[in-house]
Amino acid sequence: MNYPSKQPFLKSPSMMRVVFFVVFIFSVILLISIISLYPKSRDAVRARNQAREELQALKEKEEELKMKIDSLNTKEGQEEALRSKYYVADEGEGVVVILDKEEEAKIPEKNFFENLKSSLNRNQ
């Protein structure tokens, strides 16, 4: 029995077009997916870098705070903190407070009646 010869499945021109079209559509979908993921990936990298920087800053602050705590656990550290915050002096010491020009004590201006009273007292 001789069967008629058939062309192989992928050798027919119509099937090649269908396969080519399907591969093309999948390629376009894949390309669109990759393009849409790139900005998200870039944002994720930025967020990760920012988180690392914040973590590093927090670790530095933690070390600084540990050093301050260790300092405050000593008598000298406690004394220094009290002196700087509350202007405390030991016996025999004095405290000098230096004001900036903006913080200088202002002499209150006299009102009309006080000026009149002082001018009458000068004339007598």
MOMO-V992309 format. One record per residue. N is the residue number from 1. RES is the residue in one small letter. PSI is psi in radians with two decimals (NA if undefined). OMEGA is omega in whole degrees, 0 to 359 (NA if undefined). Layout:
n res psi omega
N RES PSI OMEGA
N RES PSI OMEGA
This chain:
n res psi omega
1 m 2.17 178
2 n 2.13 176
3 y 2.61 178
4 p 2.52 182
5 s 2.31 179
6 k 2.60 175
7 q 2.58 175
8 p 2.73 187
9 f -0.84 184
10 l -0.06 181
11 k -0.23 179
12 s 2.42 183
13 p -0.61 181
14 s -0.68 179
15 m -0.62 177
16 m -0.69 178
17 r -0.74 180
18 v -0.82 180
19 v -0.77 179
20 f -0.74 180
21 f -0.77 179
22 v -0.78 179
23 v -0.70 179
24 f -0.78 180
25 i -0.80 177
26 f -0.69 179
27 s -0.74 178
28 v -0.77 179
29 i -0.76 179
30 l -0.75 179
31 l -0.75 178
32 i -0.71 179
33 s -0.77 180
34 i -0.75 180
35 i -0.67 180
36 s -0.42 180
37 l -0.40 184
38 y -0.84 179
39 p -0.66 178
40 k -0.71 178
41 s -0.74 179
42 r -0.73 178
43 d -0.67 179
44 a -0.68 179
45 v -0.74 178
46 r -0.78 180
47 a -0.69 179
48 r -0.75 179
49 n -0.71 178
50 q -0.71 179
51 a -0.68 177
52 r -0.73 179
53 e -0.75 178
54 e -0.70 178
55 l -0.75 179
56 q -0.74 179
57 a -0.70 179
58 l -0.64 178
59 k -0.70 178
60 e -0.73 179
61 k -0.67 179
62 e -0.76 178
63 e -0.73 179
64 e -0.75 179
65 l -0.64 177
66 k -0.70 178
67 m -0.70 178
68 k -0.70 179
69 i -0.78 178
70 d -0.67 179
71 s -0.72 181
72 l -0.27 177
73 n -0.17 177
74 t 2.74 179
75 k -0.71 181
76 e -0.68 179
77 g -0.70 178
78 q -0.74 180
79 e -0.75 180
80 e -0.71 180
81 a -0.74 179
82 l -0.75 181
83 r -0.71 183
84 s -0.58 185
85 k -0.68 188
86 y 0.10 180
87 y 0.88 180
88 v 2.49 178
89 a 2.59 174
90 d 3.02 177
91 e 2.34 180
92 g -0.10 178
93 e 2.73 176
94 g 2.76 179
95 v 2.25 177
96 v 2.22 179
97 v 2.11 180
98 i 2.17 180
99 l 2.57 172
100 d 2.91 180
101 k -0.64 181
102 e -0.43 184
103 e 0.15 181
104 e 2.58 180
105 a 2.22 180
106 k 2.40 176
107 i 2.16 183
108 p 2.43 178
109 e 2.49 180
110 k 2.56 176
111 n -3.12 186
112 f -0.78 185
113 f -0.64 177
114 e -0.67 177
115 n -0.73 179
116 l -0.75 180
117 k -0.77 180
118 s -0.60 179
119 s -0.60 176
120 l -0.63 179
121 n -0.55 179
122 r -0.60 182
123 n -0.39 183
124 q NA NA
